[in-house]
């Protein structure tokens, strides 16, 4: 009898879930500012040269370059690439 009651509760939960409204909203929509073609191109060139993800953001008075790395060794590789001493 207890197993039957548990089964009925599961069916009721499934019915309630099926009747519950579905929300497709995950929060307020925030649009990223448009970036110029020149900034996008430089971002891609840096990413290609450093062989990692690079993000360039522009602020009102200055910009920021974010360089992703996976490990300390990867960071050292990026550093050597930036200095032009990859083989050293």
TORKOL-4160 file (C-alpha; in steps of 0.2 Angstrom, whole numbers, padded with zeros to 4 digits, m for minus):
88
<pt num="1" X="0000" Y="0000" Z="0000"/>
<pt num="2" X="0014" Y="0012" Z="0004"/>
<pt num="3" X="0022" Y="0009" Z="m0013"/>
<pt num="4" X="0006" Y="0013" Z="m0021"/>
<pt num="5" X="0005" Y="0029" Z="m0012"/>
<pt num="6" X="0022" Y="0034" Z="m0017"/>
<pt num="7" X="0018" Y="0030" Z="m0035"/>
<pt num="8" X="0003" Y="0041" Z="m0034"/>
<pt num="9" X="0013" Y="0056" Z="m0026"/>
<pt num="10" X="0025" Y="0055" Z="m0041"/>
<pt num="11" X="0011" Y="0055" Z="m0053"/>
<pt num="12" X="0004" Y="0071" Z="m0044"/>
<pt num="13" X="0021" Y="0079" Z="m0045"/>
<pt num="14" X="0023" Y="0076" Z="m0063"/>
<pt num="15" X="0005" Y="0083" Z="m0067"/>
<pt num="16" X="0009" Y="0098" Z="m0056"/>
<pt num="17" X="0026" Y="0101" Z="m0066"/>
<pt num="18" X="0017" Y="0099" Z="m0082"/>
<pt num="19" X="0004" Y="0112" Z="m0077"/>
<pt num="20" X="0016" Y="0124" Z="m0070"/>
<pt num="21" X="0020" Y="0139" Z="m0081"/>
<pt num="22" X="0036" Y="0139" Z="m0090"/>
<pt num="23" X="0047" Y="0154" Z="m0088"/>
<pt num="24" X="0059" Y="0158" Z="m0102"/>
<pt num="25" X="0066" Y="0173" Z="m0094"/>
<pt num="26" X="0083" Y="0172" Z="m0086"/>
<pt num="27" X="0084" Y="0190" Z="m0080"/>
<pt num="28" X="0086" Y="0207" Z="m0088"/>
<pt num="29" X="0092" Y="0208" Z="m0105"/>
<pt num="30" X="0109" Y="0218" Z="m0105"/>
<pt num="31" X="0115" Y="0223" Z="m0122"/>
<pt num="32" X="0134" Y="0223" Z="m0125"/>
<pt num="33" X="0140" Y="0239" Z="m0132"/>
<pt num="34" X="0145" Y="0238" Z="m0150"/>
<pt num="35" X="0163" Y="0237" Z="m0154"/>
<pt num="36" X="0172" Y="0244" Z="m0169"/>
<pt num="37" X="0178" Y="0233" Z="m0183"/>
<pt num="38" X="0196" Y="0239" Z="m0179"/>
<pt num="39" X="0195" Y="0233" Z="m0160"/>
<pt num="40" X="0188" Y="0217" Z="m0165"/>
<pt num="41" X="0201" Y="0214" Z="m0178"/>
<pt num="42" X="0215" Y="0218" Z="m0165"/>
<pt num="43" X="0207" Y="0207" Z="m0153"/>
<pt num="44" X="0207" Y="0193" Z="m0165"/>
<pt num="45" X="0225" Y="0196" Z="m0171"/>
<pt num="46" X="0231" Y="0196" Z="m0152"/>
<pt num="47" X="0222" Y="0180" Z="m0149"/>
<pt num="48" X="0229" Y="0172" Z="m0165"/>
<pt num="49" X="0247" Y="0178" Z="m0160"/>
<pt num="50" X="0246" Y="0172" Z="m0142"/>
<pt num="51" X="0236" Y="0156" Z="m0146"/>
<pt num="52" X="0223" Y="0160" Z="m0133"/>
<pt num="53" X="0207" Y="0169" Z="m0130"/>
<pt num="54" X="0209" Y="0188" Z="m0129"/>
<pt num="55" X="0195" Y="0201" Z="m0124"/>
<pt num="56" X="0197" Y="0219" Z="m0127"/>
<pt num="57" X="0185" Y="0231" Z="m0118"/>
<pt num="58" X="0184" Y="0249" Z="m0120"/>
<pt num="59" X="0179" Y="0261" Z="m0106"/>
<pt num="60" X="0176" Y="0280" Z="m0106"/>
<pt num="61" X="0194" Y="0285" Z="m0103"/>
<pt num="62" X="0204" Y="0269" Z="m0105"/>
<pt num="63" X="0203" Y="0251" Z="m0111"/>
<pt num="64" X="0207" Y="0234" Z="m0105"/>
<pt num="65" X="0214" Y="0218" Z="m0113"/>
<pt num="66" X="0210" Y="0202" Z="m0104"/>
<pt num="67" X="0221" Y="0186" Z="m0109"/>
<pt num="68" X="0215" Y="0169" Z="m0104"/>
<pt num="69" X="0227" Y="0156" Z="m0099"/>
<pt num="70" X="0225" Y="0138" Z="m0092"/>
<pt num="71" X="0240" Y="0134" Z="m0082"/>
<pt num="72" X="0256" Y="0143" Z="m0075"/>
<pt num="73" X="0265" Y="0135" Z="m0090"/>
<pt num="74" X="0253" Y="0142" Z="m0102"/>
<pt num="75" X="0255" Y="0159" Z="m0094"/>
<pt num="76" X="0274" Y="0158" Z="m0096"/>
<pt num="77" X="0272" Y="0153" Z="m0114"/>
<pt num="78" X="0261" Y="0168" Z="m0117"/>
<pt num="79" X="0274" Y="0179" Z="m0108"/>
<pt num="80" X="0288" Y="0172" Z="m0119"/>
<pt num="81" X="0277" Y="0175" Z="m0135"/>
<pt num="82" X="0274" Y="0193" Z="m0130"/>
<pt num="83" X="0293" Y="0196" Z="m0127"/>
<pt num="84" X="0297" Y="0187" Z="m0143"/>
<pt num="85" X="0307" Y="0174" Z="m0134"/>
<pt num="86" X="0297" Y="0158" Z="m0138"/>
<pt num="87" X="0312" Y="0147" Z="m0141"/>
<pt num="88" X="0322" Y="0153" Z="m0126"/>
